[in-house]
Each structure stands twice: as structure tokens, then as C-alpha cells.
Amino acid sequence: MKKVIVTTTINPPTEAIERFDARTDWELVVIGDLKTPKDYKLKRGLYVSPEEQEKFDKPLSDAIGWRCIQRRNFGLLWAAQMKPDIVAVIDDDNIPRPGWGENLMIGQPTEVNYYETDLPAFDPVGATNHKEIWHRGYPLQLLPKRDYSRKSRKTITPDVQADFWDGDPDIDAVCRMIYAPECKFDDKFFPMAGNKLSPFNSQNTFISGKWLKDYFLFPHVGRMDDIWAAYYIEALGAQVVYNKATVYQQRNIHDLVVDMKKEYCGYENNLQIVNELPGNPDALLKYLPAQSAEAFKLYRRHFHG
């Protein structure tokens, strides 16, 4: 089985990257940005410099722009050339725990805790022992209405496995300002899935290689890049399972006010998006700036000719 880890960074190799690079059962692809050290070196993995990215696809590079985490899309394209069965998308502050990336559920019939809701979206974080917080990208208007009472056991075959993160979890800036949590998620709540669209991120997430053609981290929409990517492929039919925490997130320094500003387009549009996308995935395109939609088109031409 071909398995590829993808990330981007502006830092020298972190503890997390060194641990991922040491994995002999995975290939690592790290995408550089303009602030990435010029002498960036990996022991096993592949580092792709800004110059190599420009040579590979200058129009896409221009459409995405620089100094942004969406450079990671070039990692997805590099991975696609390797014809992977599974791609893991991680951040350079996700320190993997023992057992990370093993016994994956993608493509395997898996019995899960299955939640049904009449709301247009399912929040996986609220179904854990940290019920007070919520996943980044979950529509804020739905928070008071979350209800996890309709729970059963069901077998699904996942296309995406979104593993959780102990430590500083992936919540939005409003949630972090209020709670500033240090989390230890209880394994007993996992694996889980829901019957509606649900947010998953590009930090510690495993994706079937067959979905790379549609999985795109949208630039120019702030911190909704991976959330809208999740909603989009789920609306196309991708099934996601949420798994126990397999990394400790030692979160890089962030300005929460800046984060909040970058999340505003989600606060404003996420509820409409989760209502509109089922049955009409391309409804997402009208929420994208023109440059973002163009970047998506340029990305997809690598798969569709």
C-alpha cells in the first residue's frame, strides 16, 4: 500500500516533522513557502522548494499566492503523482503518538458510534468528553441545538479518517477565546460518524487517494480552506469517520483576533453552505472569490486533463 504524508511549513524541521520523516512505512512531502529556510533538509522525505512549485505550475502558484498554508495543495499534487492509496495531511505542530497511521479504517467496513441529527450539520467534538467546545467550521448558529441523543452502532466504509488531537484542539477563535482548552479526548467515544455534513480539517487527516481530484484547500477564504474542502467532498459522497486522538498538538503561536478575522467568512456562510451543498456540491463555488475558484479549476486540470 502506497501512503504519503503531506504538509507545508515556514519553520525548520520541527519535532513533529522529524518523527514523520522517520516513518519508513510512509513517504513524506513537505512544501516550502517563501519564509521556509533555504537550507531546509529532510533525512528521508522530499522537500519541494518554491522554485520547483513555480516550475511545476506557475498559473496555479499565482492563483494560490504565497505566505499561506494553501501551498499545501502542491503537496497533494506531488502525492497524486505517486498514485497513493492513502494521503495523510498534517501540520508541523502535530506530534504523532505511538501507533499513528496504523490500522487505518479507510476502505474497510468499520463499526462506529453513529449519530443522527435533523440539523444540517454534525459536530463531532460535541459528542466527546469535551462537550462544551466545537470543531472549527461548525455553524455557530447550530451550537445551542446540538443533540446527540440519537446514537446507534452502524457499519460504514470510510473514505476519510479524521483523527483527533490532544492538547490544543482544532477549534475556532471564538471557542478558544472563551475556553482556552487543554484537551485529553477519551478513546471510548471513537470511532464515530454522523448522518449530515460535518467539518474535518487538514491536520491529522487521512484521505483515500481516489478523492484527491476533488479535495482542494481553497485559498483566499481564510481559515475555512480545509473546512469547505471537507463539506465539498462529503457533499460529493465521501464518508468520513472520526477517530481517537493520535497526535499531541503543540500549537504554533497565533493571534486569536487575526484568526477570528480569517474565520469570519465561515461565521457568515457556513450555515448556508451546509444547507445548500447536499445534492448540489458545486453550490460552494458561489461562495468562493474568483481567484479561489480559478485556483480550484487549475488544480483539477491535473486530474482531468
Secondary structure as UniProt FT lines:
FT   STRAND          3..9
FT   HELIX           15..21
FT   TURN            24..25
FT   STRAND          27..32
FT   TURN            34..35
FT   TURN            38..39
FT   STRAND          46..48
FT   HELIX           50..56
FT   HELIX           58..64
FT   HELIX           69..71
FT   HELIX           72..81
FT   STRAND          86..89
FT   TURN            92..93
FT   STRAND          94..96
FT   TURN            98..101
FT   TURN            106..107
FT   STRAND          110..115
FT   HELIX           125..127
FT   TURN            131..132
FT   TURN            136..137
FT   HELIX           140..145
FT   STRAND          151..156
FT   STRAND          160..167
FT   HELIX           173..179
FT   HELIX           187..189
FT   STRAND          192..194
FT   STRAND          205..208
FT   HELIX           209..211
FT   TURN            212..214
FT   TURN            219..220
FT   HELIX           222..224
FT   HELIX           225..235
FT   TURN            236..237
FT   STRAND          240..249
FT   HELIX           256..276
FT   TURN            278..279
FT   HELIX           281..287
FT   HELIX           290..304
//
